Each structure stands twice: as C-alpha cells, then as structure tokens.
C-alpha cells in the first residue's frame, strides 16, 4: 500500500468557469480545517467539522466568493450563492462565461449577485 499525503490548505478546486465532476471538495468556509474561522473552538457550520463537503456534480467554483465560501460584507457569514461550500452545482456541463458579469458573479459596481447567472459566473449554452 502506498501512502500519499493530501494538502488541504493549498488544494485548489479549479478556476472560475471550469466544470468539475468530483462530488467531494474541501470546505470553502473553514478552508478544510473543520472549525469556524473566527472561533477556533466551534465546529464549522457548513461541513459540520469534517473539512469536506459533498455536492452533486457537475459543479463550478463559486464566482461570487471566488471559492472562499465567505461573504464579502462579513467574513463570519457564509456566501449567499454557494452557502459556504465554495462550489456550486450547475445543471449541465455545457456552460459558458456569463456575458453580463464576465465570470465575476457580481453586478458591475455592486456587491449583489449577478441576476443573469445568479452569482455562479457561468450560464448554460
């Protein structure tokens, strides 16, 4: 048996707009540590302390929070688009960059999620 170590801290799920087919990802909100970022003794409310979340594939990295799982207004709150997971399910693998927000997930000059892609950064073709 060959042992391999997995670096949760530097794990990158993918780039914005890239369709991923895995179903287990590092929790975006706690960065895979299992504890709430501001309160080190409290279990993460997103992954329930596991450090990993499961999402139904296909998925894309959340463009609104850039995969961090945290709200822009307060880092103690989860992202309103991905719910803190850092990734968002999409209906199909056939996606393209959102023409309205250019894969940013936010309206230009604002902090609200894009109405066209709902903060995902991609739309179906």
N, C-alpha and C positions, 0 to 999 in steps of 0.2 A: 504494500500500500504506500502510495506517495502522498506526503503531507504538503499542502500548499497553504500559505497564509493569504488572507484577503484583507486588503487595506480599505476599510470602510471610510476612513477620513478623506482619502483622495479619490474615492470612487466617483467617476463621472458617468451618469446615466446615458447621456448623449447630448447632441446640440439641439437648439430650438428648431422646430420644424422637422426633425428627424423622427421617423416612425420606428418604434421599438416593439419587439414582440415578446419580451420577457414578461413574467407576471409578478416577480418579486423584486423590489427595489429598496435601496437604503431610504429610511425615513428622511424627508427633507427638513422637517421642522426641528428635529433634535440632532440632525446630521449623523444618524445611526448610533448615537450614544445611549438612547433609551430614557434619557432624563430631560425635563423641560430646561431650555437654555438658561433662563434667569434663576430658576430654583433647582439647584443640582440634586436635591434630595427627593424631588417629586417626579414620578413616572410621567413620561411623555403621553399626552392625551391622544395623540394621533396613532402611534404604534403600540401603545399600552406597555411600553418598556422593552419591546422586542428589538427595536432598532431597524426593523424592516417592515415594509408594508406590501400588501398584495393588491394588484389592480388587474382588471380584466383587459388583456391585450386586444387590439393594438393600442399603444399609448404614445404620447409625445410629452416632452419636458414642458412643464407649465411656463408659458411665456410671460405671464403676468408677474410672477415672483422669481422668474429665472431659475426655477428648481429649488429654491431655498425653503419653500413652504411657509415663509413668514410674511406677514402683512407689511406693506410699505409704511403705514402710519404708526404701528406699534409692533415691535418685534416679539412681544409676548402673545400676540394674536396670530392665528393661522391664516394662511392665504384664503381669500374668499373664492378663488377659482378652483384650486386643487384640494382644498381642505387640509393643507399642511403636508400632503404626501410628496409634493414636488413633481409629480407626473399626473397627466390627465388622460382618461380614456377617450378615444375617438371611434367613430362608427365604422370607418373603413380605412384601409391602408393607402387609398388613393387620395392624398391630400396635397395641397399647395399652400404657399405662404399667403397669409391674409392680405388682400390688396388695401384694406382700409388702414391697418396699423403697421404693416410691414414687419410682421412677426414680433412686435413689441408686446402685444397683449393689452395695451392701453391706448386710449384715445390720445391723439396728439395734443400736447399741452395740458393733459389732465391725469388724474390718478385712478379714474374709474376704468373697469374692464371694457375692452372694445365690444361694441354691440354686434358687429358682424361675426366675429369668431368666438365671442363670449370669453375672451381672455386667453384662449388656447394658442393663438398665434397662427393657426392653420385653419383652412376651410376645405371641405370636400371638393374634388374636381367635378 
